[in-house]
């Protein structure tokens, strides 16, 4: 689950795409460094997940009714939700005509449910979540809802800009070194 906070940077995704195609070692190194530089942002965003969610929302064994559907409803655990926020880097798939190079995603089921539940349903659970933790913003109304991630990333945009600027600088230096080594 990830809410979209956008910052448009021209050229870096194309450079990464070409690196991945022609210079795999360089691409691997750039994405490793990008992931490392995005890790503090992911930890800070993860820290914004609440200590406690709804009172009766636990990871107890599924009821008979849930067993029929095959999958238990995920419980919410603050520690795993906070630690489940991870940076994803590299050239992502095309969304709205653009590729992302850095994404911060919630990788745990309970954290993802807390953050984005309710875009297509309006049951009592979602109503209770909306009362307890109202959505902080959406990238597009009715499509992406976010109670934690969108607001957390948006308020840390200077940190995001630093991560991207560092990625651009490192990519430029590595490309220049690779070119210098071949000439």
C-alpha positions as CSV (number, residue, x, y, z in Angstrom):
1,X,0.0,0.0,0.0
2,X,1.4,3.4,-0.9
3,X,-0.2,6.8,-1.3
4,X,1.2,8.9,-4.1
5,X,3.0,12.1,-3.2
6,X,4.7,13.3,-6.3
7,X,7.8,15.2,-7.0
8,X,8.6,15.4,-10.7
9,X,12.3,15.0,-11.7
10,X,13.1,14.8,-15.4
11,X,15.7,12.4,-16.8
12,X,16.7,10.2,-13.8
13,X,14.2,7.4,-14.5
14,X,15.3,7.3,-18.2
15,X,18.9,7.1,-17.0
16,X,18.1,4.3,-14.6
17,X,16.2,2.5,-17.3
18,X,19.1,2.6,-19.7
19,X,21.5,1.6,-16.9
20,X,19.4,-1.4,-16.1
21,X,19.5,-2.4,-19.7
22,X,23.1,-1.8,-20.5
23,X,25.1,-1.4,-17.2
24,X,23.5,-3.8,-14.7
25,X,26.3,-3.4,-12.2
26,X,26.0,0.4,-12.2
27,X,22.2,0.1,-12.0
28,X,22.5,-2.3,-9.0
29,X,24.9,0.1,-7.2
30,X,22.8,3.2,-7.8
31,X,19.6,1.5,-6.6
32,X,21.4,0.1,-3.5
33,X,22.6,3.6,-2.6
34,X,19.2,5.0,-3.3
35,X,17.6,2.4,-1.0
36,X,20.1,3.2,1.7
37,X,19.5,6.9,1.5
38,X,15.7,6.4,1.5
39,X,15.8,4.2,4.6
40,X,15.7,7.1,7.2
41,X,12.7,8.5,5.4
42,X,10.9,5.1,5.6
43,X,11.7,4.9,9.4
44,X,10.3,8.3,10.1
45,X,7.2,7.6,8.1
46,X,6.8,4.3,9.9
47,X,7.1,6.1,13.2
48,X,3.8,8.0,12.4
49,X,1.7,4.8,12.6
50,X,-0.3,4.8,15.8
51,X,0.6,2.7,18.8
52,X,-2.9,1.3,19.0
53,X,-5.6,1.0,16.4
54,X,-9.2,0.1,17.1
55,X,-9.9,-1.6,20.4
56,X,-11.0,-5.0,19.1
57,X,-8.8,-5.2,16.1
58,X,-6.5,-8.1,16.8
59,X,-4.9,-10.9,14.9
60,X,-7.0,-13.6,16.5
61,X,-7.8,-16.8,14.6
62,X,-10.4,-16.4,11.9
63,X,-14.0,-17.2,12.7
64,X,-15.9,-19.9,10.8
65,X,-17.3,-17.3,8.4
66,X,-13.8,-16.0,7.6
67,X,-12.6,-19.5,7.0
68,X,-15.1,-19.9,4.2
69,X,-13.5,-17.0,2.4
70,X,-10.1,-18.6,2.9
71,X,-8.1,-15.7,4.3
72,X,-8.2,-14.4,7.9
73,X,-8.5,-10.7,8.4
74,X,-5.1,-9.2,9.3
75,X,-4.6,-7.9,12.8
76,X,-2.8,-4.6,13.5
77,X,0.4,-4.6,15.5
78,X,2.1,-1.2,15.9
79,X,5.7,-2.6,15.9
80,X,5.2,-4.5,12.6
81,X,3.3,-1.6,11.0
82,X,6.1,0.8,11.9
83,X,8.8,-1.6,10.8
84,X,6.9,-2.5,7.7
85,X,7.4,0.8,5.9
86,X,10.1,0.1,3.4
87,X,11.7,2.0,0.5
88,X,11.2,0.5,-3.0
89,X,13.6,1.9,-5.6
90,X,14.3,1.4,-9.2
91,X,12.3,2.1,-12.3
92,X,8.7,1.2,-11.4
93,X,5.9,0.6,-13.7
94,X,4.3,3.5,-15.7
95,X,1.5,5.2,-13.7
96,X,-0.2,8.2,-15.3
97,X,2.5,8.3,-17.9
98,X,5.4,8.6,-15.4
99,X,7.8,6.2,-13.7
100,X,8.7,6.4,-10.0
101,X,12.2,5.9,-8.8
102,X,11.6,6.0,-5.1
103,X,8.5,4.7,-3.3
104,X,7.8,4.3,0.3
105,X,5.4,1.4,0.9
106,X,3.7,-0.3,3.8
107,X,4.5,-3.9,3.5
108,X,2.4,-5.4,6.4
109,X,-1.2,-6.3,5.9
110,X,-2.5,-4.7,9.1
111,X,-0.6,-1.5,8.5
112,X,-1.9,-1.4,4.9
113,X,-5.5,-1.9,6.1
114,X,-5.2,0.9,8.7
115,X,-3.7,3.2,6.1
116,X,-5.9,2.7,3.1
117,X,-9.1,0.8,4.0
118,X,-12.3,2.1,2.6
119,X,-11.8,3.2,-0.9
120,X,-14.5,0.8,-2.2
121,X,-16.4,-0.1,0.9
122,X,-18.2,1.8,3.7
123,X,-18.8,-0.9,6.3
124,X,-18.8,-0.4,10.0
125,X,-15.1,-1.2,10.3
126,X,-14.1,1.5,7.8
127,X,-16.5,4.0,9.4
128,X,-14.8,3.3,12.8
129,X,-11.4,3.7,11.3
130,X,-12.4,7.0,9.6
131,X,-13.6,8.2,13.0
132,X,-10.4,7.0,14.8
133,X,-7.9,8.0,12.1
134,X,-9.4,10.2,9.4
135,X,-7.7,10.2,6.0
136,X,-4.8,12.7,5.7
137,X,-5.2,13.1,2.0
138,X,-5.5,11.3,-1.3
139,X,-3.7,11.4,-4.6
140,X,-7.0,11.2,-6.4
141,X,-10.4,11.3,-4.7
142,X,-12.0,8.0,-4.3
143,X,-9.0,6.1,-5.6
144,X,-6.3,6.3,-3.0
145,X,-7.0,7.0,0.6
146,X,-4.4,7.3,3.2
147,X,-4.6,7.8,7.0
148,X,-0.9,7.8,7.7
149,X,1.5,7.5,4.7
150,X,0.3,10.3,2.5
151,X,0.5,12.9,5.3
152,X,3.7,11.5,6.7
153,X,5.5,11.7,3.4
154,X,4.0,15.0,2.4
155,X,5.3,16.7,5.6
156,X,8.7,15.3,5.0
157,X,9.0,16.6,1.4
158,X,12.4,18.3,2.1
159,X,13.7,14.9,3.1
160,X,12.3,13.3,-0.1
161,X,14.0,16.1,-2.1
162,X,17.3,15.4,-0.4
163,X,17.0,11.6,-1.2
164,X,16.3,12.3,-4.8
165,X,19.0,15.0,-5.1
166,X,21.5,12.6,-3.6
167,X,20.4,9.9,-6.1
168,X,20.9,12.2,-9.0
169,X,24.3,13.3,-7.7
170,X,25.4,9.7,-7.2
171,X,24.1,8.6,-10.5
172,X,25.9,11.4,-12.3
173,X,29.2,10.6,-10.5
174,X,28.9,6.9,-11.3
175,X,28.1,7.5,-14.9
176,X,31.0,10.0,-15.3
177,X,33.3,7.4,-13.6
178,X,32.1,4.7,-16.0
179,X,32.6,6.9,-19.0
180,X,36.0,8.0,-17.8
181,X,37.1,4.4,-17.3
182,X,36.2,3.5,-20.9
183,X,37.8,6.4,-22.6
